[in-house]
Amino acid sequence: MAFSEVATVPIELSAIGTVEPSASVALRPRVTGLVTAVKFQEGADVAEGDVLFLLDKRPFEVALREAESNLERSRTQAANAAAEAERYEELARAGVATRQDAEQRRAEARAAAAEVDAFRAATVTRRLDLEYTTIRAPITGRTGSILMREGNLVRANETVLVEIVRLAPAFVSFAIPEASVPTLQQAMASSSGPLPVSAAAAPSGDAGAPSNGEHGTLSFIDSTIDRATGTLRLRATFENTSRTLWPGQFVQATVRLGVQEGAVVIPSEALQTGPSGTFVFVVGADETAEMRPVQARERVAGGRIIVQSGLSGGERVVTDGQLRIRPGAKVTIVGEGPGIRAGAATPGQEAR
């Protein structure tokens, strides 16, 4: 047995969610080569730009020197072709050479200049390849298992060297029932900023237990409702500076929608569901049970439920033994106060 109360209660939506990293990278090499050094410990935190792997540089240094030599040779040839084109232009103006010869020399000079550009691009490519032999962390995060060590031949854009996940900030994805979407929309419309969300280790018991873990904000609402489950996917962002949220972990996510003053609340155990809807058993002053239809709203902290209509504060409601109660029957109350059990009195038996 318990009493309905009038209280100021937070309006919340709770669901089991999954922690996700805010970024995840499967690190692959940009060039094919032999791993010569691993510069970090697996499972370590790394910063963006930290050197993680070194590949054998020698083949790329040779390729760069060859490209630089080709570039220098093409520059010399281009300079000679430009001088030759200028000389034939002067001869053509003097009438010694034909205009056709001058045009041909100018075309050769343009081709030589284009070849210089091509070799310059090849040199840049070879220099980049040489830089890619030093493999750095693309993001700040925590490394997983090292998949390739010294002596392994890795292939460009194929071989995964290590996976890095960003733990801070972290995401928590969860889903709410379709029936709760209008309540969420109303809360968002009346809020001046993102709705606050808390996340804690998923409770083993009451789903309405308060969350005392990390605190974040609602950052994403899916554009469609999943018709297979009748739920809408949400995602919250947490700073996670203490690293209490871990990717893949199940947590209890709670969205704070607002606060309702003067709400009538009852223990969730008192609410029953029948063919005509939800109801509670109310025990009057004459110790008889009355089946009272009620309209219930969200579950709030402490395992309580808000009753929107059908009940007022201070009334006694049955929290246990409802199956033994019939409307209008006398009930036996065992004790007083929260958590009291009650039942219908039957001949020769006291129900509890």
N, C-alpha and C positions, 0 to 999 in steps of 0.2 A: 504494500500500500504506500502511496506517496501523494503529496499534495501538488496540484498544479500551481505554478508560480507566475507572477508578473515580473519580468526582468528586462534589463537592457542587454541584448545579446548580439554578438557578431553574426552576420549572415555570411556563410562560407559554402563553398563547393569543394568536396574532397574526392580524390581518386588516386589509385595506385599508378605511379608513373615510372618511367625509366630514365636514368641519367645518360646523357649523350655528351661527347666532347664537342666543344665549339668549333674545332677544326681537327682534321685527321689527314695525315699524308703517308702514303706508301712511297718511300724514297727510292727512286730509280736513278741509275747513272745516265748522263747525257751522251756518253761515248762508251765504246767497247774497250775494255782493258783489263789488266791484272791488278787485283787489290794488293797493295804493298803495305798498308798500315790502316789500323782502326784506332781512332783517336778519342774514344769515349767508352764508358762502361755501360753495358746494357741495363736498362731500367733507370738511367740517370736523367736528370733534368738538363736540357740544353737550351741555349738561347739562339734566336735567329742569327744566322751568320757563323755559328761555331763550326769549326772543321770537324767532320765526322769520319770521312774515309779519304785515303789517298790512293790513286791509281798510278801505274807505271807511266812516267812522263816521257821516257826516251823516244818511243815512236812518234809522239806528237811534236817533240822538239825537232826531230829530223824533218818532219813534214812542214813545220813552220819555217825552218831555214831554207828548204827547197822553194817554198812559196815566196819568201823574201828575195831569193835569187832570181826567180822568174820575174818578179815585179821590177827589180832593178834592171834586168836585161830589157824588159819591155819599155821602161822609161827611156833607156838609151836609144832604142830603136824608134820610139815615138819622137824623140828630140831630133834624130837624124831625118826622119820623114818630114817633120815640120820645116826644117831648114831646107830640105830639097824642094818642098812645095813652094817656099818663099823664093828660092832661086829661080825656079821655072816660071813663077809669076813675073819676076823682073825680066827674064828672057822673052816671055810672051809679049810684054809691053814694048820691048825693044825690037820685036819682030824676028828675033833669032829662033825662038821655039814657037810651036803652034799652040793655040788656045786649048786644043784637045790634050796635049801633053801636060799643060799646066793643071787642067781639071783632073787628070788622072793622078798627078802627084798630090793634089789636095785630098782626093778620095783615099789615097794610101795613108796620108797623114791622119785623117779622121779614123781610119781603121786601126792605126797604131795607137791612137789615144784611147779608143774603146778597149783595146787589148790591155792597156794600162789599168783601166777601171776594173776589168775582169780579174786581173792578177791582184789588184788591191783588195777586191772582195774576197778572193781566195785566201789572201794573207790574213784578213780579219777572221775568216772562218777557222783557219788553222790556229790562230791565237786563241780564239774562243775554245776550241777543242782542248788546247793545252790548259786553259783555265778550268775546264770541266773535269780535269783529272783530280782537282781538289774539290771534294763534294762537301757542301756546307748544309747546315740545317735551314730549311726554308721557312720554318715557323718556330716559335718558342713553345716548348712542350716537354713531355716525358717520352723517352724512347722505350720501345719494347725489346724483344729478343733480337740479337744480331743474327741476321740470316746468312751473311756472307763475310768470311774472315780472310786474313792474309793468304794469298796463293790462289784464291778463286778467280776464275775468269768470268767477268760479268759482261752482259750485252746491253747495248744502248737501248734505253726506253723499255726494257723487258724485265731484267732481273730486279727483284725487290731486295734492297739491302737492309732496311729496317723500317718499322712503322713508328710514327711520331703522333701523339695526340696532345691537344691543348686542353689542359684540365681547368684552367682559370682564364676566362669565365667558362661555365658549364651550362648545358641545357638540360631541362627536364621535360620530357614529352608525356602527356597523359590525355585521357579522353573523358568527356562528360556526357551524360545522357542527352538525347535530343530534347527532352522535356525541360531541361535546365537552360537551354540556349536563350529563351526570352529573358530569364532572370539575369543572365550574364550580359545580354545586350542592354538592359535597363541600367545595370550597374556601370557599364562602360560609358553610357550616355551621360550619367550624372557625375562621373568622376572627372576630376581636373587633370589627371595623369594616368599612367599605366596602373593597372590593378596590382596590388601586392600579392605575392605568392610565397608560401613557406614550404619547405621540404624537410622531411626527417625520415629516419629509418622506418620502413613500412611496419605498422603495428600488427601484432599477431591477433589482437582482439578487436575492440570496438573501432569501427572505421571513423567514428567521430572524435577520436582522441585528438587533443591539441598537438600541433606540430611545433617543436621547439628547436628545430635545426636551422638550416640556412634560410636566408630571406632574399627574395629576388622580386622580379616584376614579370607580368605577363607580356610576352613579346611577339607572339604569333598565334593567329587563329586560322585554322584551315578554311579553305573557301567552300568546301562541300561537306555534307554529313555522310558518313560511311553507311550506306544502306544495308550492308550485311550485318552490322552491329548496332545501328541506330545511335551512333555516338559521333561527337565532333572532336577532332584532335586539336589540342592546345599545346603551346610550348612556352616555358618560362626561362628567363635568363638569370643566372646566379653568378655573383662575383667569384665565389668559391675560393677565396683567398686562404682559407684554412684547410683546403683539400679534403673536406669531409664528404663531398659528393664524388663518387667514382664511376667512370663509364661502365654501363651495364648493370649498375645497382638499381634495385627496386626501392622506391621511396613513396611516402605518403605526401602527395602534393595537395595543398589547400589554398584555394583562391579566396581572398577576403573581398566580398562584394560590398560590404557596408555594415552599418549597425542599425538595429531596429530597437526603438525604445518602446516600453510598455507591452512587450510581447508575452503571450501566454505560452509557457513551456511545460512539457511533461517529459518523464523518462521515456526513452524509445521503447522500453519493454511494455509500456501501457498501451501503445497503439496496436490495434488489431485490424485485420482486413477481412471483410465479408463479401457476400454477393452484391450488396448495395453500396460498397465502398468502405472507407475506413471508419472505425468507431473505437470508443473506449468504454469500459465499465466504470460508472461513477457510483460511489457508495454514499447514500444520503444519511441524514441524521437518524433515521429509523433503522439503519444498518441493512437496508435492502439495496440490491444492485439494479442499476438502470443502464441499459445499453444506449449510449449517446453517440449519434453520428457526428463526426467532426471532419473538418478539412485541415489537413496537415501540410506544412511546408517543409523547408529544408531541415536537415539534421544539423545541429550546431555543436559547439564544443561541449565536452562532458557527457556525450551520449544522449543529449536531449533533443526534442523535436518541437518546433514552433507549431502551435495550433492556431490556425487563422480564424476559425469560427466553430461554434458549438460548445465551447467551454470557457469558463471564466476562472480567474485566479482564486486560489484557496479551496478548490474542490478536491475531494479525495478520489483518486483513480487507482484501479487495481493494476499492479505490476506483475503479478504471478498468480497462477492457478485459474486463469480465465476459462480453461476448458471445463472446469467443474462448476461454473457459474451460469445460472439461468436468469434472464431478466425478471425482476420482481421478487427473486428469492432472497431469503435472509443469508447474510454472509457472516462468517466467523473471522474476526480480525485478530491476528496474532501480533501483539506488540504495537508500538506506535513509532512514527517517524519514518524517515526515508528507508526504502527497501522493505517495508512491511509486506507480508504475504497475506492473501485473503482467498476465501473460496466459498462455495455454496454449502450451507449446512444441510446435510441429508440425514434421514433417520438412522441413528446408531453410528454415525460417522461424522467426524469433524474434518472438513476439507481444509487443506493448507495451501 
